[in-house]
Amino acid sequence: MTQRDMAGFLDIDVKTIRNWRDKKPNLYKTIMKGLAFDEIVEAQKDSYEKVKELQEKYNSKR
């Protein structure tokens, strides 16, 4: 996710993101971790759904 994407998601100006990165590094790191966590959770949901589809596909062929 780019800084522009993050700013849009958080409904703030890109300059605010840059300011946090430079002047409030702990806040910036916390936000980055939160956004990364959301991305990981979404990726895991997608993987789970694919596994369920495969399971249903192969269970129905028995």
C-alpha positions in Angstrom: 0.0 0.0 0.0 1.4 3.4 -1.0 1.4 6.4 1.2 -1.3 7.8 -1.1 -3.4 4.7 -0.6 -2.9 4.9 3.2 -3.9 8.5 3.2 -7.0 7.8 1.2 -7.9 4.8 3.5 -7.5 7.0 6.6 -9.1 10.0 5.0 -6.1 12.2 5.7 -3.6 14.2 3.6 -0.5 12.4 2.3 1.5 15.2 4.1 0.1 13.9 7.4 1.5 10.4 6.7 4.9 11.9 5.9 4.8 14.1 9.0 4.0 11.1 11.2 6.8 9.1 9.6 9.3 11.9 10.3 8.0 13.4 13.6 6.0 10.6 15.2 7.7 7.4 14.3 5.9 5.3 16.9 2.5 6.4 15.6 3.6 5.7 12.0 4.9 2.2 12.9 1.7 1.4 14.8 -0.4 2.5 11.8 1.8 0.5 9.4 1.5 -2.6 11.6 -2.3 -2.2 11.8 -2.6 -1.9 8.0 -0.2 -4.8 7.4 -2.3 -6.9 9.8 -5.5 -6.1 7.9 -3.7 -7.2 4.7 -2.6 -10.4 6.2 -6.0 -11.2 7.6 -7.6 -10.6 4.2 -5.0 -12.8 2.5 -5.7 -15.6 5.0 -9.4 -15.3 4.3 -8.8 -15.7 0.6 -6.6 -18.7 1.2 -9.2 -20.3 3.5 -11.9 -19.8 0.9 -9.7 -21.4 -1.8 -9.0 -24.4 0.4 -12.7 -24.8 1.2 -13.5 -24.7 -2.5 -11.0 -27.4 -3.2 -12.2 -29.4 -0.4 -15.8 -29.2 -1.6 -14.8 -29.9 -5.2 -12.9 -33.1 -4.3 -15.4 -34.2 -1.7 -18.2 -34.0 -4.2 -16.3 -36.3 -6.6 -16.4 -39.3 -4.2 
